Amino acid sequence: MSKFKKKKDGELPPVSTASLPDIVFMLLFFFMTVTVMKDSSLLVENELPNATEIKKLEKKDRVIYVFIGKPSKDYQKVYGTEAKVQLNDKFADVSAVGDYILEERAKKAQELQNVLTTALKVDKKANMGIVMDVKQALRKVNALKVNYTTYEGDAFKNLQ
């Protein structure tokens, strides 16, 4: 009889799972801090037009979004097929745009209130009359910095 046992060939030591909970909680904490929650759900059809001369907005915290387009299929029975204005998660009349901009401006920090941009996300099939009415409402509340959100591409594709 021998005092020493021979190791079996090809036997691997077991994998230690002691640090696995630490790794899981580290990943969970990372995703909780980095994830941005969705601001609002889209109630209107919003196929943006193409444009060639575009500029990306740098600071998203200084932007107030106004969506314009015909209601999506779920809401057409109630609101019809004419273009509507969406502010946050609800449909609104053009006359409510000014009050909405003033409310959103009041929520921002004092130093940001003068540099806010209103981004109009207008469906390319929407009537320009409602866009002009929204712009008039923005002028009344002195929200003169307006941005039209578009896709980069050939502008002649909008004519189809």
C-alpha positions in Angstrom: 0.0 0.0 0.0 1.2 3.4 -0.9 0.9 6.5 1.2 0.2 8.9 -1.7 -2.6 8.8 -4.2 -2.1 9.7 -7.8 -4.2 12.5 -9.3 -6.6 11.4 -11.9 -5.8 12.8 -15.4 -8.0 15.7 -16.7 -9.8 16.5 -13.4 -10.4 20.2 -13.1 -10.9 21.9 -9.7 -14.5 23.2 -9.0 -15.3 26.8 -10.0 -15.8 29.1 -7.0 -19.1 30.9 -7.1 -18.4 33.0 -3.9 -18.0 36.3 -5.9 -21.0 35.7 -8.1 -23.5 37.7 -5.9 -21.1 40.6 -5.8 -20.9 40.7 -9.6 -24.7 40.5 -10.0 -25.3 43.3 -7.6 -22.6 45.4 -9.2 -24.3 45.0 -12.7 -27.7 45.7 -11.2 -26.5 48.9 -9.6 -24.8 50.0 -12.9 -28.0 49.5 -14.9 -30.1 51.2 -12.3 -28.0 54.3 -12.4 -27.5 54.5 -16.2 -31.0 53.6 -17.4 -33.2 56.6 -18.5 -36.9 56.2 -18.1 -39.2 57.0 -21.0 -40.8 60.4 -20.7 -44.0 59.9 -22.6 -45.7 57.4 -24.9 -46.5 58.5 -28.4 -50.3 58.9 -29.1 -50.0 60.3 -32.6 -48.5 58.9 -35.8 -45.2 60.6 -36.1 -43.2 59.9 -39.3 -40.7 62.7 -39.4 -39.6 64.3 -42.7 -36.1 64.2 -44.2 -33.8 67.1 -44.3 -30.2 67.7 -45.5 -29.1 70.6 -43.3 -29.5 69.3 -39.8 -27.9 70.1 -36.5 -28.1 67.8 -33.4 -29.4 69.2 -30.2 -26.6 68.8 -27.6 -28.4 69.1 -24.3 -31.6 67.2 -24.0 -32.5 68.6 -20.6 -33.1 72.0 -22.3 -35.7 70.8 -24.7 -39.5 70.8 -24.5 -41.2 68.4 -26.9 -44.5 69.0 -28.8 -45.8 66.3 -31.0 -48.2 67.0 -33.9 -49.8 64.3 -36.1 -53.0 62.4 -36.6 -54.0 60.1 -33.8 -52.8 56.6 -33.9 -55.2 53.8 -34.8 -56.2 53.2 -31.2 -57.4 56.8 -30.7 -58.9 57.6 -34.2 -62.4 56.4 -33.1 -62.4 59.0 -30.3 -60.4 61.9 -31.8 -60.8 61.4 -35.5 -58.2 61.5 -38.2 -57.3 65.2 -38.2 -53.9 66.2 -36.9 -53.8 66.8 -33.1 -51.3 68.2 -30.7 -49.8 65.9 -28.0 -48.3 67.4 -24.9 -46.7 64.9 -22.6 -49.1 61.9 -22.5 -52.4 63.5 -23.6 -54.0 65.3 -26.5 -54.4 69.0 -26.1 -55.9 71.9 -28.0 -53.6 74.5 -29.6 -54.7 77.0 -27.0 -53.2 74.8 -24.2 -49.7 74.9 -25.8 -48.8 78.3 -24.2 -49.8 77.2 -20.7 -47.9 73.9 -21.2 -44.7 75.7 -22.2 -45.0 78.0 -19.2 -45.5 75.0 -16.8 -42.5 73.2 -18.3 -40.4 76.3 -18.1 -41.3 76.7 -14.4 -40.1 73.1 -13.7 -36.6 73.9 -14.9 -33.8 75.5 -13.0 -33.7 79.3 -13.1 -30.5 79.5 -15.2 -32.1 77.1 -17.8 -35.3 79.0 -18.3 -34.0 81.4 -20.8 -32.2 78.9 -23.0 -35.0 76.3 -23.4 -35.7 75.1 -26.9 -39.2 73.9 -28.1 -38.8 70.9 -30.4 -41.7 70.3 -32.7 -42.0 66.7 -33.8 -44.4 67.1 -36.7 -45.6 64.2 -38.9 -44.7 64.9 -42.5 -48.3 64.4 -43.6 -49.7 66.9 -41.0 -51.4 70.1 -42.2 -49.2 73.2 -41.9 -52.1 75.2 -40.5 -51.9 73.5 -37.1 -48.1 74.0 -37.0 -48.6 77.7 -37.6 -51.2 77.9 -34.8 -48.7 76.2 -32.5 -46.0 78.6 -33.5 -48.3 81.6 -32.8 -49.1 80.2 -29.3 -45.3 79.8 -28.7 -44.8 83.5 -29.7 -47.4 84.6 -27.2 -45.4 83.1 -24.3 -42.1 84.3 -25.7 -40.8 80.7 -26.6 -39.0 81.9 -29.7 -36.3 79.2 -29.9 -38.0 76.5 -32.0 -36.5 73.4 -33.5 -38.1 71.1 -36.1 -37.1 67.5 -35.5 -36.2 65.6 -38.7 -34.3 62.6 -40.1 -31.2 63.1 -42.1 -31.7 62.3 -45.7 -32.9 63.6 -49.1 -35.5 66.2 -48.7 -37.1 65.4 -52.0 -38.3 62.1 -50.6 -40.8 64.1 -48.5 -42.8 64.9 -51.7 -43.8 61.3 -52.3 
